[in-house]
Amino acid sequence: MKIAIIGAGKVGSTAAFLMAFKNLGDIILVDLVEGLPQGHALDLMEASPLLGFEHSVLGCNDFRCMAGAEIAVITAGVPRKPGMSRLDLLNTNKRIVEEVCRHIKKSAAKNCIVIVVTNPLDVLCMVAKKALGFPRQRLIGMSGLLDSSRMSYFIGKELGIPAKHVYSTVLGSHGDNMVPLTRHTRVGGKPVEKLLSKRKLAEIIEHTQQAGAEIVAHLKTGSAFFAPAAAITEMVEAIVKNKKKTLPCSAYLEGEYGLHGVFVGVPCVLGKKGLEKITELKLSSEELALLRKSAEETRKAVKETGI
């Protein structure tokens, strides 16, 4: 399996490390900054005798290096800077994603599966869809999996247990319009609503929504990269190993949850063909309204960019 990661910043390079550590395939790190992907790739390969990597990691500045890639992960983009409006950020990253998609379409394998990570995620998934023309099975976004992981951590911390025993479900957009589903969240098989009060759950939800901003405030010169990279790797592993695993991802809806023609975070079954199925949970009227509101915000942003 050949996996291309476009964008060799902290998220992309950390994802490359985790994928190499799990021996998911040969990895190509692509970035336009001369020396950056090469340096990260060399550093990773020098760790291979210690960590047991069985596959290669190659860094390059030429998109042609990803020829034949069966999975392409788009992390390339710019972070929001002081004084930059949301629309400015969107338009800048839109151009970057369009350019990357042009090269994926030209160089990657015929049936390449694309995972979009660049923010604002759901809108840029629409950009990628238009640029690539791929069926929805081969184009998904990394969204709810990261938010679900964060929520699981906060629940586990509150209960004093390892977060691996918590299964959280967060749907909707990756941002302020995420939809945490406490009714579908389990702790060791038990409903979390029987273990924590509504007030405490509301606090955890708010903390989850602000988790990314909290990390930015601490770091001051960057944003989260370990957790996003772990979420990307989980998605890639499900595809490479054909695990048929249900993970919350951004997917293009064609009637599911009563929504059409928009990317939104929903439970997705991932396997060797990419998105193999969208699971429709039984949502309350309030939860469904929040999900639809999330989708509507994405539609508005898409309209602003003229996609």
C-alpha positions in Angstrom: 0.0 0.0 0.0 1.3 3.4 -1.0 0.1 6.3 1.2 0.8 10.0 0.2 0.6 12.7 2.8 0.5 16.1 1.3 1.7 18.7 3.8 4.8 17.8 5.9 4.0 20.1 8.8 3.4 18.9 12.4 0.1 17.1 11.6 1.4 15.5 8.4 4.8 14.4 9.7 3.3 13.1 13.0 0.7 11.1 11.0 3.6 9.7 8.9 5.4 8.6 12.0 2.3 6.8 13.4 1.5 5.1 10.1 5.1 4.0 9.8 5.1 2.7 13.4 1.9 0.7 12.5 3.5 -0.6 9.3 0.5 0.6 7.2 2.5 0.9 4.0 5.1 2.9 2.1 4.7 6.6 2.9 5.3 9.6 0.6 5.6 13.0 2.4 5.0 15.8 -0.1 5.6 19.5 0.7 6.7 22.5 -1.4 9.1 23.7 1.3 12.5 22.5 0.2 14.1 20.1 2.6 11.1 19.9 5.0 9.7 16.5 3.8 13.1 15.1 3.1 14.3 15.9 6.7 11.2 14.4 8.3 11.5 11.3 6.2 15.1 10.8 6.9 14.5 11.3 10.6 11.7 8.7 10.5 13.8 6.1 8.6 16.7 6.5 11.1 14.2 5.5 13.8 13.2 2.3 11.9 15.8 0.0 13.4 14.6 1.0 16.9 10.9 0.9 16.2 10.7 -1.8 13.6 9.4 0.0 10.5 9.1 -2.4 7.7 8.1 0.1 5.0 9.8 3.1 3.5 9.2 6.8 4.1 10.2 9.2 1.3 10.1 13.0 1.4 9.9 15.1 -1.8 8.9 18.4 -3.2 7.5 17.0 -6.5 3.9 15.9 -6.6 4.9 13.2 -9.2 6.5 11.3 -6.3 3.0 10.2 -5.2 2.4 8.3 -8.5 0.4 5.2 -7.8 -0.6 6.3 -4.3 -3.7 4.4 -3.1 -4.5 6.7 -0.3 -3.9 10.5 -0.2 -4.2 12.6 2.9 -4.4 16.3 2.5 -3.0 18.2 5.5 -1.6 21.1 3.4 -2.9 24.6 4.3 -2.3 27.7 6.3 -3.5 28.3 9.9 -5.7 31.3 10.7 -3.5 34.3 11.5 -4.2 37.4 13.5 -6.4 39.8 11.5 -7.4 37.1 9.0 -11.1 36.6 8.6 -12.7 33.2 8.4 -13.5 33.9 4.7 -9.9 34.9 4.0 -8.7 31.6 5.6 -11.3 29.7 3.6 -10.3 31.3 0.3 -6.6 30.7 0.9 -6.9 27.1 1.8 -9.5 26.6 -1.0 -6.8 27.4 -3.6 -4.3 25.1 -1.9 -6.7 22.2 -1.8 -7.7 22.7 -5.4 -4.1 22.6 -6.5 -3.4 19.5 -4.4 -6.4 17.8 -5.8 -5.3 18.6 -9.4 -2.0 16.7 -8.7 -3.8 13.8 -7.0 -6.0 13.4 -10.0 -3.0 13.5 -12.3 -0.5 11.3 -10.3 -2.3 9.1 -7.8 -3.7 5.6 -8.4 -6.9 5.4 -10.4 -9.0 4.3 -7.4 -7.2 6.5 -4.8 -9.0 7.2 -1.6 -8.7 10.8 -0.4 -8.9 12.0 3.2 -9.2 15.8 3.7 -7.8 17.2 7.0 -7.3 20.9 6.1 -9.7 23.4 7.8 -12.4 24.5 7.4 -12.9 20.8 6.9 -16.4 20.3 5.7 -16.3 23.2 3.2 -12.9 22.0 1.8 -14.3 18.5 1.3 -16.8 20.2 -1.1 -13.9 21.9 -2.8 -12.1 18.6 -3.1 -15.3 16.9 -4.5 -15.6 19.4 -7.2 -11.9 19.3 -8.1 -11.6 15.6 -8.1 -15.0 14.4 -9.3 -14.6 11.2 -7.2 -17.5 9.2 -5.9 -18.3 9.8 -2.3 -16.9 6.4 -1.3 -13.4 7.7 -2.1 -13.5 11.1 -0.5 -14.0 11.6 3.3 -12.9 14.2 5.9 -11.3 13.8 9.3 -13.7 15.5 11.7 -15.8 13.7 14.3 -13.2 11.1 15.2 -10.9 13.8 16.6 -13.8 15.5 18.5 -15.0 12.1 19.8 -11.5 11.3 21.1 -11.4 14.6 22.9 -14.8 14.1 24.5 -13.8 10.5 25.6 -10.7 11.9 27.2 -12.6 14.5 29.2 -15.2 12.0 30.3 -12.5 9.5 31.4 -10.7 12.2 33.3 -13.9 13.2 35.1 -14.7 9.6 36.0 -11.1 8.8 36.9 -10.8 5.9 34.4 -8.7 5.4 31.2 -10.3 7.1 28.2 -9.9 3.8 26.2 -13.0 2.6 28.1 -15.1 5.5 26.8 -16.8 5.4 23.4 -18.0 8.9 22.5 -20.0 9.9 19.4 -19.7 13.4 18.0 -21.4 14.2 14.7 -21.8 17.5 12.7 -19.2 20.0 11.6 -15.6 20.0 12.9 -16.0 23.3 14.8 -18.5 25.2 16.8 -21.4 23.3 15.2 -20.3 19.9 16.3 -23.1 17.7 17.7 -22.0 15.6 20.7 -24.4 12.7 21.3 -24.4 11.9 25.0 -27.2 9.4 24.5 -24.9 7.3 22.2 -21.9 7.6 24.5 -20.9 4.6 26.5 -18.4 4.0 29.4 -17.6 0.3 29.7 -20.9 -0.4 28.0 -22.9 1.8 30.3 -24.7 4.9 29.2 -22.7 8.0 30.2 -25.9 9.8 31.1 -26.3 7.3 34.0 -22.8 8.1 35.3 -22.6 11.9 35.0 -25.1 14.7 35.6 -26.6 16.8 32.8 -24.7 19.8 34.2 -21.3 18.0 34.1 -22.0 16.6 30.6 -22.8 20.1 29.4 -19.4 21.3 30.8 -17.7 18.4 29.1 -19.4 19.2 25.8 -18.4 22.9 26.0 -14.8 21.8 26.9 -14.8 19.5 23.8 -16.0 22.4 21.6 -13.2 24.6 22.9 -10.5 21.9 23.0 -8.7 23.0 19.8 -8.7 26.7 20.9 -7.4 25.7 24.3 -4.4 24.0 22.8 -3.7 27.0 20.6 -3.8 29.2 23.6 -1.2 27.1 25.4 1.1 26.6 22.4 0.8 30.3 21.2 2.6 29.5 18.0 0.7 26.5 16.7 -2.2 24.2 17.1 -2.9 20.5 17.9 -1.1 17.8 16.0 -0.8 14.7 18.1 -4.5 14.0 18.4 -5.3 15.0 14.8 -2.5 12.7 13.5 -3.8 9.8 15.6 -7.3 10.3 14.2 -5.9 10.3 10.6 -4.0 7.1 11.3 -7.0 5.4 12.7 -8.9 6.2 9.5 -6.1 5.0 7.3 -5.6 1.8 9.3 -9.3 1.0 8.9 -9.0 1.3 5.1 -5.7 -0.5 4.7 -6.7 -3.4 6.9 -10.3 -3.5 5.6 -11.6 -3.4 9.2 -15.1 -2.3 8.3 -14.9 -0.1 11.4 -17.4 2.6 12.2 -15.8 5.9 12.8 -17.3 9.4 12.7 -16.1 11.1 9.6 -17.2 13.9 7.3 -19.1 12.3 4.3 -21.2 13.5 1.4 -24.8 12.8 2.2 -27.3 11.7 -0.3 -30.5 11.5 1.8 -29.1 10.1 5.0 -30.5 12.0 8.0 -32.7 13.8 5.6 -29.8 15.8 4.2 -28.6 16.0 0.6 -25.6 17.4 -1.2 -23.5 18.4 1.8 -20.5 17.1 3.8 -21.2 16.6 7.5 -19.8 14.4 10.2 -21.7 11.1 10.5 -20.9 7.5 11.5 -19.0 5.9 8.6 -18.0 2.3 8.0 -14.5 2.4 6.6 -12.9 -0.5 4.6 -10.7 -1.2 1.6 -13.1 0.7 -0.7 -13.1 3.8 1.6 -16.5 4.8 2.8 -18.5 1.6 2.6 -21.6 2.6 4.5 -23.1 5.5 6.4 -24.8 4.3 9.6 -28.0 6.2 10.5 -28.4 6.5 14.3 -31.8 7.0 15.8 -31.6 10.7 16.7 -34.0 12.7 18.9 -35.7 15.6 17.3 -33.3 18.0 19.1 -30.2 16.1 17.9 -31.5 15.9 14.4 -32.2 19.7 14.4 -28.6 20.3 15.6 -27.2 18.1 12.9 -29.2 19.9 10.2 -28.2 23.3 11.6 -24.5 22.1 11.3 -25.1 21.1 7.7 -26.8 24.4 7.0 -23.8 26.4 8.3 -21.6 24.4 5.9 -23.9 25.2 3.0 -23.7 28.9 3.8 -19.9 28.8 3.9 -19.8 26.9 0.6 -22.1 29.5 -1.0 -19.7 32.3 0.2 -16.8 30.7 -1.7 -18.9 30.3 -4.9 -18.3 26.6 -5.1 
